[in-house]
Protein backbone atom coordinates (compact mmCIF):
# COMPACT_ATOMS: atom_id res chain seq x y z
CA UNK A 1 0.00 0.00 0.00
CA UNK A 2 2.75 2.44 0.99
CA UNK A 3 4.69 1.68 -2.18
CA UNK A 4 1.58 2.31 -4.29
CA UNK A 5 0.98 5.66 -2.59
CA UNK A 6 4.56 6.73 -3.27
CA UNK A 7 4.10 5.88 -6.93
CA UNK A 8 0.84 7.81 -6.95
CA UNK A 9 2.39 10.99 -5.57
CA UNK A 10 5.19 10.83 -8.11
CA UNK A 11 2.53 10.80 -10.81
CA UNK A 12 0.74 13.75 -9.22
CA UNK A 13 3.61 16.02 -10.13
CA UNK A 14 3.41 14.83 -13.71
CA UNK A 15 -0.35 15.24 -13.89
CA UNK A 16 -0.19 18.79 -12.62
CA UNK A 17 2.21 19.76 -15.39
CA UNK A 18 0.22 18.02 -18.12
CA UNK A 19 -2.10 21.02 -18.58
CA UNK A 20 0.88 22.95 -19.89
CA UNK A 21 1.38 20.45 -22.72
CA UNK A 22 -2.10 21.12 -24.09
CA UNK A 23 -1.18 24.63 -25.14
CA UNK A 24 1.42 23.41 -27.58
CA UNK A 25 -1.22 21.29 -29.33
CA UNK A 26 -3.32 24.37 -29.91
CA UNK A 27 -0.24 26.18 -31.15
CA UNK A 28 -0.22 23.63 -33.96
CA UNK A 29 -3.94 24.11 -34.60
CA UNK A 30 -3.58 27.90 -34.88
CA UNK A 31 -0.15 28.23 -36.53
CA UNK A 32 0.37 25.09 -38.60
CA UNK A 33 1.95 27.02 -41.43
CA UNK A 34 4.58 28.37 -39.06
CA UNK A 35 5.52 25.00 -37.60
CA UNK A 36 7.75 24.01 -40.55
CA UNK A 37 11.31 24.94 -39.70
CA UNK A 38 13.15 26.63 -42.55
CA UNK A 39 16.32 24.74 -43.33
CA UNK A 40 19.22 25.66 -45.61
CA UNK A 41 20.26 22.81 -47.92
CA UNK A 42 23.64 21.29 -47.11
CA UNK A 43 25.40 19.97 -50.23
CA UNK A 44 26.16 16.26 -50.33
CA UNK A 45 29.69 14.99 -50.73
CA UNK A 46 29.08 14.31 -54.39
CA UNK A 47 27.98 17.90 -54.93
CA UNK A 48 30.89 19.54 -53.12
CA UNK A 49 33.63 18.93 -55.74
CA UNK A 50 31.46 20.47 -58.46
CA UNK A 51 30.66 23.45 -56.30
CA UNK A 52 34.37 23.88 -55.44
CA UNK A 53 35.23 23.72 -59.12
CA UNK A 54 32.65 26.40 -59.88
CA UNK A 55 34.01 28.60 -57.10
CA UNK A 56 37.58 28.14 -58.42
CA UNK A 57 36.45 29.02 -61.94
CA UNK A 58 34.72 32.17 -60.73
CA UNK A 59 37.83 33.10 -58.79
CA UNK A 60 40.00 32.69 -61.90
CA UNK A 61 37.61 34.78 -63.96
CA UNK A 62 37.78 37.52 -61.34
CA UNK A 63 41.58 37.47 -61.36
CA UNK A 64 41.74 37.46 -65.16
CA UNK A 65 39.34 40.35 -65.55
CA UNK A 66 41.07 42.46 -62.91
CA UNK A 67 43.89 43.25 -65.34
CA UNK A 68 41.37 44.42 -67.94
CA UNK A 69 38.21 45.83 -66.35
CA UNK A 70 38.38 46.19 -62.56
CA UNK A 71 34.67 46.90 -62.21
CA UNK A 72 33.68 43.42 -63.50
CA UNK A 73 34.79 41.71 -60.26
CA UNK A 74 31.54 42.59 -58.47
CA UNK A 75 29.49 39.97 -60.31
CA UNK A 76 32.00 37.19 -59.69
CA UNK A 77 32.27 38.03 -55.98
CA UNK A 78 28.47 38.06 -55.59
CA UNK A 79 28.10 34.70 -57.30
CA UNK A 80 30.59 33.01 -54.97
CA UNK A 81 28.94 34.19 -51.72
CA UNK A 82 25.45 32.85 -50.82
CA UNK A 83 22.93 35.46 -49.64
CA UNK A 84 22.50 35.83 -45.89
CA UNK A 85 19.20 34.57 -44.44
CA UNK A 86 16.81 37.27 -43.24
CA UNK A 87 17.08 38.11 -39.52
CA UNK A 88 14.75 36.18 -37.21
CA UNK A 89 11.70 38.16 -36.11
CA UNK A 90 9.65 36.99 -33.14
CA UNK A 91 5.93 36.65 -33.71
CA UNK A 92 3.52 38.83 -31.71
CA UNK A 93 0.63 37.09 -29.94
CA UNK A 94 -2.26 39.08 -28.52
CA UNK A 95 -2.62 38.15 -24.87
CA UNK A 96 -5.65 39.13 -22.81
CA UNK A 97 -5.58 35.94 -20.73
CA UNK A 98 -2.91 36.41 -18.05
CA UNK A 99 -0.36 38.82 -16.62
CA UNK A 100 1.92 39.63 -13.73
CA UNK A 101 0.24 39.15 -10.36
CA UNK A 102 -1.81 36.08 -11.27
CA UNK A 103 -1.83 33.22 -8.74
CA UNK A 104 -3.67 29.89 -9.15
CA UNK A 105 -3.90 27.45 -6.23
CA UNK A 106 -4.79 23.74 -6.41
CA UNK A 107 -5.50 20.87 -4.04
CA UNK A 108 -4.11 17.42 -4.84
CA UNK A 109 -6.50 14.69 -3.72
CA UNK A 110 -6.17 10.93 -3.59
CA UNK A 111 -9.69 9.68 -3.08
CA UNK A 112 -10.94 11.49 0.02
CA UNK A 113 -7.41 12.33 1.17
CA UNK A 114 -5.89 15.77 0.56
CA UNK A 115 -2.28 14.79 -0.20
CA UNK A 116 -0.74 18.09 -1.28
CA UNK A 117 -1.01 21.59 -2.70
CA UNK A 118 0.21 23.22 -5.89
CA UNK A 119 0.60 26.85 -6.99
CA UNK A 120 1.06 28.42 -10.43
CA UNK A 121 2.04 32.10 -10.25
CA UNK A 122 3.45 35.00 -12.29
CA UNK A 123 5.14 37.18 -9.65
CA UNK A 124 7.05 39.55 -11.94
CA UNK A 125 8.75 40.29 -15.24
CA UNK A 126 12.32 39.17 -15.98
CA UNK A 127 14.78 39.65 -18.84
CA UNK A 128 16.30 36.72 -20.78
CA UNK A 129 18.59 37.22 -23.78
CA UNK A 130 17.61 40.88 -23.85
CA UNK A 131 13.88 40.18 -24.13
CA UNK A 132 11.14 40.89 -21.60
CA UNK A 133 9.61 37.74 -20.13
CA UNK A 134 6.96 36.62 -17.68
CA UNK A 135 8.59 34.74 -14.81
CA UNK A 136 6.22 31.81 -14.20
CA UNK A 137 6.62 29.67 -11.08
CA UNK A 138 5.01 26.30 -10.39
CA UNK A 139 5.44 24.55 -7.04
CA UNK A 140 4.11 21.24 -5.72
CA UNK A 141 4.36 20.28 -2.05
CA UNK A 142 3.00 17.33 -0.10
CA UNK A 143 1.15 18.19 3.11
CA UNK A 144 2.92 17.55 6.40
CA UNK A 145 0.24 15.00 7.29
CA UNK A 146 1.13 13.05 4.14
CA UNK A 147 4.89 13.64 4.00
CA UNK A 148 5.59 10.55 6.11
CA UNK A 149 4.40 8.51 3.13
CA UNK A 150 6.28 10.43 0.44
CA UNK A 151 7.63 13.97 0.75
CA UNK A 152 7.38 16.13 -2.36
CA UNK A 153 8.93 19.59 -2.80
CA UNK A 154 9.11 20.33 -6.52
CA UNK A 155 9.71 23.67 -8.23
CA UNK A 156 9.45 24.59 -11.89
CA UNK A 157 10.27 27.91 -13.58
CA UNK A 158 9.67 29.07 -17.11
CA UNK A 159 10.47 32.42 -18.65
CA UNK A 160 7.92 33.24 -21.36
CA UNK A 161 8.55 35.94 -23.93
CA UNK A 162 5.91 38.64 -23.40
CA UNK A 163 5.29 39.25 -27.11
CA UNK A 164 5.77 35.79 -28.64
CA UNK A 165 4.37 33.71 -25.70
CA UNK A 166 7.20 31.21 -26.14
CA UNK A 167 9.79 30.01 -23.59
CA UNK A 168 13.34 31.34 -23.51
CA UNK A 169 14.40 29.46 -20.37
CA UNK A 170 13.09 26.56 -18.28
CA UNK A 171 14.15 25.18 -14.89
CA UNK A 172 13.09 22.00 -13.08
CA UNK A 173 14.08 21.29 -9.47
CA UNK A 174 12.64 18.02 -8.16
CA UNK A 175 12.76 16.82 -4.57
CA UNK A 176 10.70 13.63 -4.17
CA UNK A 177 11.62 11.30 -1.33
CA UNK A 178 15.32 10.58 -1.82
CA UNK A 179 15.19 11.46 -5.53
CA UNK A 180 16.84 14.70 -6.72
CA UNK A 181 16.91 16.26 -10.17
CA UNK A 182 17.95 19.73 -11.33
CA UNK A 183 17.52 20.56 -15.01
CA UNK A 184 17.91 23.85 -16.90
CA UNK A 185 17.22 24.55 -20.58
CA UNK A 186 17.78 27.76 -22.53
CA UNK A 187 15.83 27.99 -25.78
CA UNK A 188 17.43 29.92 -28.61
CA UNK A 189 14.26 30.29 -30.64
CA UNK A 190 16.01 32.21 -33.43
CA UNK A 191 18.59 29.45 -34.04
CA UNK A 192 16.27 26.54 -33.09
CA UNK A 193 18.62 25.16 -30.44
CA UNK A 194 18.03 24.13 -26.83
CA UNK A 195 21.09 24.43 -24.59
CA UNK A 196 20.50 22.38 -21.46
CA UNK A 197 22.43 21.30 -18.40
CA UNK A 198 22.74 17.90 -20.08
CA UNK A 199 23.64 18.88 -23.65
CA UNK A 200 22.66 20.86 -26.75
CA UNK A 201 19.77 19.76 -28.98
CA UNK A 202 17.89 20.95 -32.09
CA UNK A 203 14.31 22.15 -31.56
CA UNK A 204 11.38 23.01 -33.84
CA UNK A 205 10.30 26.60 -34.38
CA UNK A 206 8.53 28.07 -31.34
CA UNK A 207 8.93 24.88 -29.31
CA UNK A 208 7.41 24.81 -25.81
CA UNK A 209 8.42 23.34 -22.49
CA UNK A 210 5.94 21.52 -20.24
CA UNK A 211 4.80 24.76 -18.57
CA UNK A 212 4.91 27.44 -21.25
CA UNK A 213 2.50 25.58 -23.54
CA UNK A 214 -0.25 25.93 -20.94
CA UNK A 215 0.11 29.70 -20.97
CA UNK A 216 0.06 29.80 -24.76
CA UNK A 217 -3.21 27.85 -24.88
CA UNK A 218 -4.87 30.55 -22.81
CA UNK A 219 -4.52 32.95 -25.74
CA UNK A 220 -6.33 30.54 -28.11
CA UNK A 221 -10.04 30.38 -28.95
CA UNK A 222 -11.60 26.89 -28.57
CA UNK A 223 -14.79 27.83 -30.40
CA UNK A 224 -14.00 25.90 -33.57
CA UNK A 225 -13.00 22.62 -31.90
CA UNK A 226 -15.25 19.57 -32.30
CA UNK A 227 -15.43 16.44 -30.07
CA UNK A 228 -12.95 13.81 -31.26
CA UNK A 229 -10.80 16.32 -33.14
CA UNK A 230 -7.06 15.66 -32.81
CA UNK A 231 -4.09 17.98 -33.10
CA UNK A 232 -0.43 16.91 -33.22
CA UNK A 233 2.63 18.78 -31.93
CA UNK A 234 6.28 18.45 -30.96
CA UNK A 235 7.16 19.25 -27.34
CA UNK A 236 10.69 19.41 -25.92
CA UNK A 237 11.41 17.23 -22.88
CA UNK A 238 14.83 16.32 -21.44
CA UNK A 239 16.82 15.89 -24.66
CA UNK A 240 14.45 15.79 -27.64
CA UNK A 241 11.05 16.67 -29.02
CA UNK A 242 8.23 14.15 -28.82
CA UNK A 243 5.03 13.78 -30.78
CA UNK A 244 1.93 14.47 -28.71
CA UNK A 245 -1.67 14.04 -29.87
CA UNK A 246 -4.31 16.07 -28.04
CA UNK A 247 -7.95 15.03 -28.35
CA UNK A 248 -10.76 17.50 -27.78
CA UNK A 249 -13.52 15.67 -25.85
CA UNK A 250 -16.19 18.36 -25.51
CA UNK A 251 -17.60 20.75 -22.91
CA UNK A 252 -18.90 20.24 -19.38
CA UNK A 253 -20.01 22.25 -16.35
CA UNK A 254 -17.91 21.34 -13.32
CA UNK A 255 -17.91 22.21 -9.61
CA UNK A 256 -14.63 22.44 -7.65
CA UNK A 257 -13.44 24.21 -4.52
CA UNK A 258 -13.07 27.53 -6.35
CA UNK A 259 -16.64 27.41 -7.68
CA UNK A 260 -18.68 26.11 -10.61
CA UNK A 261 -17.32 26.58 -14.12
CA UNK A 262 -18.20 25.92 -17.74
CA UNK A 263 -15.21 24.03 -19.11
CA UNK A 264 -13.65 22.52 -22.21
CA UNK A 265 -12.39 18.94 -21.80
CA UNK A 266 -9.22 17.61 -23.46
CA UNK A 267 -7.04 14.50 -23.27
CA UNK A 268 -3.32 14.21 -24.18
CA UNK A 269 -2.22 11.02 -25.96
CA UNK A 270 1.46 10.19 -26.38
CA UNK A 271 2.42 7.87 -29.22
CA UNK A 272 5.94 7.14 -28.02
CA UNK A 273 8.45 8.28 -25.43
CA UNK A 274 8.22 11.45 -23.43
CA UNK A 275 6.75 12.52 -20.15
CA UNK A 276 3.35 10.86 -20.29
CA UNK A 277 3.95 7.48 -21.93
CA UNK A 278 2.31 4.60 -20.06
CA UNK A 279 1.08 6.88 -17.28
CA UNK A 280 -2.59 6.00 -17.83
CA UNK A 281 -5.45 8.13 -19.05
CA UNK A 282 -5.38 11.82 -18.15
CA UNK A 283 -8.36 14.16 -18.60
CA UNK A 284 -8.13 17.94 -18.18
CA UNK A 285 -10.85 20.57 -17.71
CA UNK A 286 -10.05 24.21 -18.66
CA UNK A 287 -12.34 27.21 -18.08
CA UNK A 288 -14.33 27.86 -21.25
CA UNK A 289 -13.59 31.56 -21.52
CA UNK A 290 -10.80 33.97 -22.37
CA UNK A 291 -8.76 33.08 -19.25
CA UNK A 292 -8.47 29.30 -19.93
CA UNK A 293 -7.35 28.45 -16.38
CA UNK A 294 -7.07 24.75 -15.43
CA UNK A 295 -10.04 23.78 -13.28
CA UNK A 296 -9.44 20.06 -12.82
CA UNK A 297 -7.03 17.24 -13.80
CA UNK A 298 -8.02 13.60 -13.27
CA UNK A 299 -6.25 10.29 -13.76
CA UNK A 300 -6.91 6.69 -12.83
CA UNK A 301 -4.26 4.75 -10.92
CA UNK A 302 -4.00 1.13 -9.83
CA UNK A 303 -5.59 1.70 -6.43
CA UNK A 304 -7.97 4.58 -7.17
CA UNK A 305 -7.84 7.98 -8.85
CA UNK A 306 -6.12 11.31 -8.41
CA UNK A 307 -7.87 14.67 -8.72
CA UNK A 308 -6.11 18.02 -8.92
CA UNK A 309 -8.69 20.78 -8.46
CA UNK A 310 -8.61 24.57 -8.51
CA UNK A 311 -9.11 25.76 -4.93
CA UNK A 312 -8.64 29.53 -5.29
CA UNK A 313 -7.26 32.22 -7.60
CA UNK A 314 -6.26 35.88 -7.53
CA UNK A 315 -4.68 38.58 -9.67
CA UNK A 316 -6.46 37.67 -12.92
CA UNK A 317 -6.37 40.24 -15.73
CA UNK A 318 -10.15 40.07 -16.10
CA UNK A 319 -13.32 38.31 -14.96
CA UNK A 320 -13.92 34.57 -15.32
CA UNK A 321 -16.99 34.49 -17.54
CA UNK A 322 -17.03 30.70 -17.36
CA UNK A 323 -17.74 30.87 -13.62
CA UNK A 324 -21.46 30.33 -13.12
CA UNK A 325 -21.94 30.78 -9.36
HELIX and SHEET records of a PDB file:
HELIX    1   1 UNK A    2  UNK A   30  1                                  29    
HELIX    2   2 UNK A   32  UNK A   34  5                                   3    
HELIX    3   3 UNK A   45  UNK A   66  1                                  22    
HELIX    4   4 UNK A   70  UNK A   72  5                                   3    
HELIX    5   5 UNK A   73  UNK A   80  1                                   8    
HELIX    6   6 UNK A  144  UNK A  147  1                                   4    
HELIX    7   7 UNK A  212  UNK A  217  1                                   6    
SHEET    1   A14 UNK A 199  UNK A 202  0                                        
SHEET    2   A14 UNK A 193  UNK A 196 -1                                        
SHEET    3   A14 UNK A 179  UNK A 188 -1                                        
SHEET    4   A14 UNK A 167  UNK A 176 -1                                        
SHEET    5   A14 UNK A 153  UNK A 161 -1                                        
SHEET    6   A14 UNK A 131  UNK A 142 -1                                        
SHEET    7   A14 UNK A 113  UNK A 128 -1                                        
SHEET    8   A14 UNK A 103  UNK A 110 -1                                        
SHEET    9   A14 UNK A 304  UNK A 314 -1                                        
SHEET   10   A14 UNK A 294  UNK A 301 -1                                        
SHEET   11   A14 UNK A 282  UNK A 287 -1                                        
SHEET   12   A14 UNK A 259  UNK A 270 -1                                        
SHEET   13   A14 UNK A 240  UNK A 256 -1                                        
SHEET   14   A14 UNK A 230  UNK A 237 -1                                        
END                                                                             
